[in-house]
């Protein structure tokens, strides 16, 4: 329904119940959305001792003939990604080079690997692993720059 003042100008249109309900729903939705971005979950800073021990255990497991999937099945669970390992390369030996570099929630460690491929050819590589300790233990081969 439309209301006009004495001069014939539009004063107000009476809103229906549905319009009020829609406006209320919109305000409620907007208030819910405003809180969504405020709760960010962040990892704790890396524990370098735990990170180095985890990396050493994972590499020792590879050297013993284990698989990355077995690391996830163990306690504590370690999520592992290494394309040489999952591609079937055998780890002959490894050497952790230095203490590593802490960057936020990860420790970046250089490691000298001696690998043996399917043709029994040995090759040596120096690679960097990114090791996390929170919220789960992770060992990932860092991508080269």
Rosetta blueprint (number, residue, H / E / L):
1 X L
2 X E
3 X E
4 X E
5 X L
6 X L
7 X L
8 X L
9 X L
10 X E
11 X E
12 X E
13 X E
14 X L
15 X L
16 X L
17 X H
18 X H
19 X H
20 X H
21 X H
22 X H
23 X H
24 X H
25 X H
26 X H
27 X H
28 X H
29 X H
30 X H
31 X H
32 X H
33 X H
34 X H
35 X H
36 X H
37 X L
38 X L
39 X L
40 X L
41 X L
42 X L
43 X L
44 X L
45 X L
46 X L
47 X L
48 X H
49 X H
50 X H
51 X H
52 X H
53 X H
54 X H
55 X H
56 X H
57 X H
58 X H
59 X H
60 X H
61 X H
62 X H
63 X H
64 X L
65 X L
66 X L
67 X L
68 X H
69 X H
70 X H
71 X H
72 X H
73 X H
74 X L
75 X L
76 X L
77 X L
78 X E
79 X E
80 X E
81 X E
82 X L
83 X H
84 X H
85 X H
86 X H
87 X L
88 X L
89 X L
90 X E
91 X E
92 X E
93 X E
94 X E
95 X E
96 X E
97 X E
98 X E
99 X E
100 X E
101 X E
102 X E
103 X E
104 X L
105 X L
106 X E
107 X E
108 X E
109 X E
110 X E
111 X E
112 X E
113 X E
114 X E
115 X E
116 X E
117 X L
118 X L
119 X L
120 X L
121 X L
122 X E
123 X E
124 X E
125 X E
126 X E
127 X E
128 X E
129 X E
130 X E
131 X E
132 X E
133 X L
134 X L
135 X L
136 X L
137 X E
138 X E
139 X E
140 X E
141 X E
142 X L
143 X L
144 X L
145 X L
